């Protein structure tokens, strides 16, 4: 190897492991124009919520450094492919990987996506290209150390907002949002689409939705409100009793991907649900929502608090839902949304989407 290339690699390896040396080794103003986010399956479970936290931090770091694009490097080593939680294990790793890979594209600033099967090859790539990148993790937060899990990610987001009173958005790609407008327009039947996700899985049962309360609530709304409850999430999460309502549409009956489910959250009139991975998409947005069963696992958020960036049309409920509370909170939000203004804007965007999709199909 050429000595100069070898010296550059040593310099970049040191800068990767010791962020404080970057100002010494690297020309920040001219060299580092992209963010490189590393998703290491050995350390992080490949869950919807965890990856959306990762995406939110990536767009904040992009904003801090005024970077051009965000590249994502996924490290999946064959000997230890994944942390064994979040539903993933050695036997179903490739199934989960292909199923949740679209989460990488829920970022309007995404540049390149890399998949590495060796930490040595990843280290070599970073060493050879480090002068073009801000790398995280490790990204050092003075108070919390390395940002490498969703709790620290969340605290980092709150700290950034407290300093700047601004939160850069994580958005689905335009093409997927066009699909969502077209899909809802074709299925809502003059009703207002309310996107719903109810956590209902075998792991951590205490976090699951109280399904009986939701059944009673949707039955109460069936002939009282001009809304269509569009239920997203895995097929196995959907209680079959919801199919008996005329005001319910099951998104997975149309084989939606996780990326499409998240786009529906962005395009419906409001989001209702329990604390879950998909609900994270609403948490970091300005979209109207009510979310139940929020957890006190964040150092920078005390019990009962609302998120510091929450709008007047966003509400976290820290207790489990009841039928009465679902009705009260829904009516609170429904009556505060300018529904006519929303419908006019939705029809405009859905019309644009239909024209563009028709041109694309032709």
N, C-alpha and C positions, 0 to 999 in steps of 0.2 A: 504494500500500500504506500502511496505517495506520502511523505512525511507531513506535508502541509494538510492533506486530507485527514490524516490521522490526528493531527493537532486540533483541527476543527472539530472532529468528532469528540475528542476528549473535552474540549471546551463546552460543546453543546450538551454532553452528558452531565457535566457539572452544573450547567445552567438549569437543566431540567430538574435535577434533584435539589438544587439550592437556588430557589427563586431570587434570593437577595443578591446573587452574583450576576443576574441578568444585566443590570445597569452597567456592570464592569465589562462583561463579555460581548454584549449585543448592542447594535445600533437600533434602539427601539423605534425611532422616528421613521427609519427607512426600511428596516428589515422585517418586522413582525406585523403582517397585514391580515393574518387569519387567526381564529381561535381553533385549537385542537382539543376537543373533549374526549376523554378516554373512558369508555365503559368497560370495566373489568368484571367479567362474569364470576370470577372467584370471590369478589368482595361484595357485589351488589346483586340483589335478586331482580330478575327481569320482570318487573311488575309495571302496570300502567302508571300508577301514581308515582312510583320511584323514578321512572324515566321522564315523566313530565316535570318533576322537580329539577332533574338534571337539565332538561331543555330550558327551563326558566333561568337557571343560573347561567347557562351558556349565553343567552341573549343579553343578560346583564353584563357579563364580562365583555361581550362584544361591544356593548355601549360604552363601558368604561374605557376601553382601549381604542374605540372608534375603528374596529376591525372591519374588514370587507365581508368575509364569509365565516361560517362555522363548519369546520370539518369534524366528523365523528369517527373515532377509531374504536372498534369493538374487539376485545381480546377474549377468545374462547379457546382455551388450551384443552387438548383432548384428555390429559390425565386428570385434570380437575376442572371440568367444563363450567360448572356453575355452583353458586351457593344453593344449598338444598332447602330453599323455602320459596314462598311465592308460587308454589305448585309445580316447580321445575325440578327434575332430577336427571340422573344419567340416562335413564331409559327414554324419557320423553323430551330430552333437550332440543333435538332438531325440530320436533313438532312445535314446541313453544317458540323457538327462535323464529321460524317462518311465520308463525301466527302474529307475533308482536313486533316483527321487524318494521312494519309500517309506522311505528311510533317514531322511528328515526326521522321520518319525513314531516312530522308535525313541528315544523320549524321553517318559517319563511326565509331564513337566512342560510339554510343548509347548502354547503358547497359539495364536498366529497364525502363519501361514506366508505370506510375501510373495515375489513374483517381480517383479523390476524389470528393465527392458531399457535403463535409462539411469542412469549414475552421478549425473547432475545431479538426476534425480527422487528417487533414493535419498537424496542429500544434503539435498534439500528436505524429505523426509519426516522425516529424523532431526532437522533443525533445528527443524521445527515440533513435534516430539514428544519432544525430548531430555530434557525435565524428567521424563518417565516412565520413562526407560531408563538402564541401565548398558550401554554398548556395547562389544562386542569382536569382532574386533580393530578399532581398537587398544586392547588392554588391556595396560598396562605391567607387566612383571615386572622388578624392579630389576636383575637380573643378565643377563637374556636379551633385553631390548628387546621389540619387538612380538611377540606370539604369532601367528604366521601360517603355521606349518607343523607337521607332526606331530612332528618332533623336539623343537621347543620346547614343543609341547603336552605331550608325554610328560614332559619335564623339569619342567614346571609341575605336573603331576599328582604326580610323585615329591616335589617340594618341599612341596606341600600336605600329602601324607601324612606326611612327616617332621615337619611342624609339629603335626599334629592327630591322627595315628594313626587316621585315619578316611577312608574314601573313599565319597562318595555314589554310589549306583548309577545306571547307565543301564539302563532296562528297556523292553522292548516294551510296547505298550498291552495292557490286560487282554483285549480282544476277540481279539487275535492270539494271546496266550498260551492262551486257551480253545481256539482252533482247533488249536494245537499239541498240547495234551493230548488232544483228541478224535482228531486225526489219528494220533498215536502209538498210542493205545489201540486204534484200529480196525485197525492194521497190524502191531503188534509180536508177535502170536500167542504170548502168554505169555512172550516173551523180554524181555530188558533192552535198551532202545534206547541204543546208543552212537552219538553224532553224529560224523561224520567229514567234514573238508574237506581235500582235497589240492590244493594249488596246482599247476596244470598248464596254463600258458598260454605263448604264444609270446614274450612280453616277459620280459627278465631270467631267462633259462633257468636260471641257477645257483641261483635260489630255488625251483625246482620240486621237487615231491615225487619220491622215488625209487620209482616205481610198482612195479617188480618186487618190492621188499622188502614193500610193502603187500599185493600179491597173495599172496605166500608167507605172510605173517602172517595174513591173513583165511582162507586155506585151512587153516592150522594151527588156527584157532579154530573152524572150521565144525562139527566134531563133538565139540569139547571143552568149549565154553562156551555157556551159554544167553543169548547176546547176538545182537541184530540190528544190524548196522552200517548206519546211515541216512546215506547219502552226500549232502551238500548241495553247492551250487555250480552253475556253468553246465553245461549239457548237454555242451558241447564239451570241458569239463574231465574228464569221466568216461571213463576207459578202458573200452572195451566188454568187456574180459575180466572185469571185476567182475560182469557180469550172469550169469556162469556159476555164481555161488555162491548157495546157498540161504539164507545168512545176511546177504544184502545187499539193501537197498531203496534205490532211486534217487529222491530227493525230487522232482527235476525231471520225473519221469514223471507227476507229479500237478500240474505247472505251478505250482510254488510260486514266490512272489515272494522278493526278497531279505529283506524284512521277516519273512516266514514262516520262511525258513531260519534267521534269527537267533533267532526264537522257539523253534525246535527245539533250538538250542544251550542255551537256558535251561531246557528241560523234559526233555531226555534225562538219563540217569543219569551220563554223563560225555562229555567232548569229547576227541577225538584228531585231530591234524592237523599240518600244517606252518604256518610263519609266513605269514599271509595276512590279507586284509581281514576275512573272517568270523571268523577266530581272535581278532581284537581284542575281539569280544564276550565271549569267555571270559576274556581277559587282565584286564579291568576288573571281573570278577565274583568271587564266592566259589564258583563252580561247579567241580567236579573236572575237571582236564584234564592232558594231556601234549601239549606243542607242540614240534615239532622245527625246527631250522634257524634259531634266533633270531639276530638280527643285532646287532652292537655299533655302533650309530649314535647312542646316547644318551649325552650327557655325564655323566649322573648314574647310569649303570649300567655296571659293568665286566664284562668277559668272564667267563662262567660263573656270574654272580650270579642269584639268584632275585629276583622282584619283592618289594619290601619288604612289600606287603600280601598276599602269597601265603599260602594256607592249607597245612596239611600234606598236602592232597589235590591240590595243584597243582604242576606241575613243568615248567620250561623246560629244553629240551635244546638246547645251542648248536651241536651238531654235526648232520650229516645222519643220518637214520635208517638203520638196517640191520634185516634180518629179526630177528636175535637181540635187538637192542635193543627193537624193537617188542614182541616177545613178553615180554621181561623187564619193561618199563615197564607194559605193559597188565596183567600179572599182579600187579605191585606195587600198582597202583591198584584193580584189581578186588577184591583180597583185603582192602583197607583200607576200602572203602565198606560201610556197613551196608545191604546190599541188601534185606533184609526191611523195614527201616524205610522205605527209599526207596520200595519197592513199595506199602506201605500208604498213604503220603502221596500217591503218584502216582495210585493208584486213587480216592482221595477227591477229588482235584482233577479228574481225568478225569470222574468221575461228576457233579460239579458242573457241569463244562463241558457235558456232554451234556444235562443238564436245561435249562440256560440257552439253549443253541443250539436245542433243541427248542421252547422257548417262543418264541424269536425267530422261528423259521421258521413257527410257527403264527400 
